[in-house]
């Protein structure tokens, strides 16, 4: 193949704000189909990103009957990720699914099993791995510059930025609030940096402390307390089989000035690092402590030879090159499954008040 024929299922904000603007910049991509239960959204996406020949669908099952489609991007609410992804894989399509992998860990496992059964490629959209600071820090960790990373923090803290559109506040559709929405990005980054996907136990707590306030200050205007059925913040301590510890913090609404989203802090035997106010490496040399601030405004790109340094575009390009040329898959579904398992364990721990242990 010299071209990859791509279809988009779900033409809402994440599709039009991230996937489509990135895919049109990849020369090997041809956007051939747009699907949404609100047909007008699919038509608008086609008008902006497709061609006259592109098709519009209301039903994803009808779209999947088109044997000429090579790749499907699933950009729907969390509760339909598994259903649509599995159907697409079984229809002989490769799939890029928006994060989190699924609403439940069981659904995520079914997605992975379907990919293995069909032999089709599957990846999950964790674009923060493609940021310049993330790539630099990952390279440093792989090179052993941090030594053994035995303690880390995953940061996903907003002070007042509750998404009030779509189904973000609907627990039935999404499975949760900030933990599964933005906490998933921070957790993915931390596990990837640590190269550690063997959790042992999780102790967590989700809170509903600010969600029922009327006329609350918020980046996107006040939320409706009656619709706010998910947590407003959640926190957890995760221990790994090798003894490492990881603290995860997430919020859409929290009385704090420590605002960090999709960032990590790493503490290793040889050095430490954090992403607060830029990427910083700290350590000890010649009996003295040092702190290095990494300049990221210029330099090479890890996964792509070209001019762009936009994480979403790099993610799209790396994914299409994996489909076309079998280049390395940056976000493996096995890794995303562990993220979903840990998120689910945090919610379970919060409900029961007990630690959750992994087999």
N, C-alpha and C positions, 0 to 999 in steps of 0.2 A: 504494500500500500504506500502511495505517496501522499494520500489525503486520508484523514480520519473523519468519518461522518458522525457527528455528535448530535444527540437529542437532549433537551432540557426538560425534566419533569418537575414542575413547580416553578412558576415565573414570578415569585414574590421578591422581597427585598434582598435576600442573600443571592439570588440568581442574577438580578439586574444590578446589584451593587458590587458583586465580586466575580462570580463565575463567568458571566457573559462578557463583561468588559475585558477580562483576561483572555478568554478563549479566542476572541476575535483578533488578538495580537499574535496568535500562534499560527504561522503560515500554513502549517499542515492540517489545520482544522477547517471543516466545512460544517456550519450549523444548519442542520437540515430539518429539525422538528422541534416544536415548542408545545408543551402541554401544561394546562392548568385547569382546575375545576371552575375557575372564573375565566371563561374563554377570552374575555376582553384583555386580560393580562397577557395571555399567550399571544394574542394578536399584536399587542403593543410591543412585546419582546421581539416578535418576528420582524415588525416594521423597523425596529432600531438595529437589530443584530443579524437578521437573517437575509434571505434573498427572495426573489419572486417565487422560486421553486420550493422554498421551505414550506413545510406543512404545519398546520395548527390542529391540536387535539384537545378534547375535553377529557377523554378517557386514556389513562396510561396503558391499559391493556390493549387498546386498539393501536396505540403507537408501537408497542412492542411486537406487533405482528409484522412490522416492516423489516424484512430481512436485510435491507441495505444499510441499516443503522449499525455502526460499529461500537459506539460508546454512549452510555447514558449517564448524565449527572442528575443525582437525586437531591432536590433542594426543597423538600417538603417538611412539615412538622415531624417531630421526633417519632411519634407513634406510628408513622407509616414508612419509616426508613427500611425496616426489615422486609415488610410485605412487598414493596416496590423493588428493592434491591434484589431479592431472591427471584422475583418474577423476571427481572431483566437479565440476571445471570442465566436463568433457565431458558431464556429466549436467545441465548448466544450473544449477549452484549457484555462488554467490559463495563464496570461501574465505578464511578467516583461518587461517594455518598457524603453529604454534608455532615459535619460533626453534630452531636456525638454519634457514635456508630449506630446506636439504637436506643430506644426508650428503656429497655431492660437488657440485662446481661444475657438472658436466655435468647432473646431475639438476635443479639450480636453474635452469639455462638452459631445460631442457625445461618446467619449471613456468611460466616467464615466456612461453615460446612458446605454451603451451596457453592461457594467459589472453588473449593477443593474438588467437589463432585463434578462440576461443569468444566473445570480447567480454565475458567475465565479470570481476568485480572480484576482485583478489587482494592480500592484505596479509600481512605477517609480524609476529609478536608481539614487538616490541621495546618493551616498556612503559616502559623507563627514560627514553625521550624525553619521557614525560608527567610526570615528576617536576617539582616546582616549581623546583628549582635548574637542571635541564636546560632548562626552558622559558625561564627568565630569561636564562641564558647564551646560548641560541640567539637570542633576541631582540636581545641586545647585539651578537652577532656579525653578525646580519643588518643591524643599524643602522650597522655600521662602527665600533663603539666600540673593537674590538680591532685594527682595521686589517687588514693581510694576515697571516693566521695561517700561519706558515712552519715552526713546530715544535710538536709536540704529543706528549703521552703518554696512552696508554690503559691504565688500571689495572684489573686483575681479580685481586687478590692475597688469598688466604686463607692463614692460617698453618697451621691444621690443621682443615679442614672438607671432608673427602672424603665425598661422598654414597655410602652403602653399600647403598642399596635399588635396586630396579628394575634397569635395564640400564646405569646410568651408567659402570660399570667395564668394559663390554663393547665393545671396539673395533669389532667386526663390526657391532653394532647402532647405535652412536653415531658412529663415525668418529674418535673421539678423546676426550680428557678435558677438563681445565679450559679449554684453548684454545677448543674448539668449544662448550663449555657456558657458561662465564661470560666468557671472553675475547671471545666474539662480541658480547656486550652492550657492552663497553667500546669495542671497535672500531667498532661501529655508531654509538655516541655521538660518537666522535672524528671520523669521516668526516662525519657530519651537521653537527657544529659547524663544521668546516672548509669544508663544502660542496664537498668535493673527492672525486670518485669516479674519478680517473684515476691508478691506481698505475703506477709504472714498473718497480720492482724490489723484491724481498723477500729478506732474509737472516734465517733463523730457526733456532731450535734447540729441540727438545722433549726433556725430561729424564725419566728413570726412576730417580731417585736415592733416593727414600724409599718408593716403592710396595711394595717387597718386605720391609719390616720387619714383624716379628711383634708383636702386641699394641701397636701404635702409639697414641699419644695422638691422639684425634680427637673432634670435636664430636658425632658420631653413633656413637661406639664404634669399636673397632678394625676395620680392613678385613681382608679375606681376601687375602693376597698372591697366591694362586693365581688369584683372579678379577680382579686388578688388571692388566688388559692394556693400559690407556691410559697416557699420560704423566701425571706428577704436577705438572709445570710446563712452561711454554713461553714463549719470549721472541723478539722479532723487531724488526728495523729495516726500515721500509717507506719507500721514497722515491717521490714522486709526480712526474708529468710536469712540473708547474710548478716543481719544485725543492724543494717542501716535504718535511719529514721527519716521520715518526711512529714512536714507540717503543711497542710493545705488550708488556705483561707480564701473565702469567696463572699462577695456581697454585691447587691444592687443598691442597698440603702443601709448605711452604717454611720454612726456618729464618730468619724475619724478624719484626720488630715493625712493619713498614710494611704495614698491612692496609688495603686499599682495594678495593672491588668496584663495578664499573660506574661508574667515575669518570674524569674527564679532567683533564689540565693543558694549557692552551693558551698559546702565546707568539706575540703578534702585533707588528706594527710600532708600534701605538699603545698597546697595553695587553696585559696577560696575565691569566690566570684559573686558578684551581684549585678543586677540590671537597674539599680536605682539611680536615676539621673545620668543614664549612660552605662556602658559596660565597664566594670571595674574588676581588676584582679588584685588580690592581696596575698602577701606571704612574708617569708623571712629569708634574708640573704646576708651572709657574713655577720651574723649576730645582730642584724638590724631588720626592722619591719619595713615593708614597702607597700605602696599602693600604686597600681598602674591604671591609667584611664586610657581606654582603647579608642583610637580615632577610626571611625567607621564611615566617614564621608566619601572615601575613595578606596579603590583596591579591587581585587578579583572577586569573582562569584563562584561559589563552590559547585553548583549543580548545572550551570548554564553558561556557555560562552556567548556573551552579548552585552548590550548596553543597559538593559533594564535591571533594576534592583528592587522592583516591586514584589513583595512576598506572594501576593495572589497570582501575579503573572508567572513568577518562577514556579509556583506550585502547579499551575496549569501546564506550563511547558514541560516540566519534569514528568508529569503524569502522561502527557501525550507521547513523549519520547520513550517512556516505559512501554506504552501500548505498541508503538511503531517499531522500536528498535530493541526492546527488552532491556533498556538501561535500568539501573538500580531503582527499585521502588523505595522511595524515601519514607513514606508512611505505610507500614505494613499492617494488614488487618489484624494479625495476631497481637500487635502492640496496642491497637485501638480497643481490642476486646478487653485487655487487662485494665485499661482506663475505665471502661464501662463497668467492669466487675468491681473496681474500687469505689466508683461513684455509688453504685447500688448498695455496697456494703456500708457506706457512710449514711445513706438514708435509712437503712435497716437498723444500724446502731443507734441512730437518733430516735427511731420509733420505739425500740426495745429498752434503751438506756444501758445496753450491754455492748461489750466489744464483739466484733465479728471476726471469726478465725477462718482462714482459707485452708482447704485441704492441700 
